[in-house]
Each structure stands twice: as structure tokens, then as C-alpha cells.
């Protein structure tokens, strides 16, 4: 485990991972409750997830080879995971 030295890069990686976990936990806790309040709120959240996924894709296209390939892939995976947790699994057509 990394020392508690904020100047240590490994400490910073673990601190950022903890921050990410906290933010995702908050979203996983709050967003499904909001979606359950009304169809209008659920629709607004759905549009927000579409916007978030589009933004990640736009950023990936903008930075292209300058960005690590896992960056956008992981970001999209998280957006879709939180979307699924909030809105439920998408219905398959047909």
C-alpha cells in the first residue's frame, strides 16, 4: 500500500480511485431514487446519460491517438453502468 505522502504518485492514484468510488456510489444511490419519482424525471435522466455518452465519444474523437484507448472505453463503461443501474436494463426490440 502507498504511504500517506501526497507527493507519492501511487498515493495520488489510490486517492483518485477513492474519489471516483465515492462519486460513483453517490450516483448509484441517488439517481435510481430520482428516476422512480416520475416518468418525466426518468426521461430527463435518460437524455442526460445520452449526453454524457456523446460527450465521452466527442472527447475521444478530439484527442484520438493522444489519449490512452482505455480512457474513453472505461468512461463509456461507467456511463452505461450507471445508466443501467438508474434506468434498468434496456429492452431488446422485437
Secondary structure as GFF3:
##gff-version 3
##sequence-region A 1 94
A	DSSP	alpha_helix	9	35	.	.	.	ID=ss1
A	DSSP	alpha_helix	39	63	.	.	.	ID=ss2
A	DSSP	three_ten_helix	64	66	.	.	.	ID=ss3
A	DSSP	alpha_helix	69	87	.	.	.	ID=ss4
###
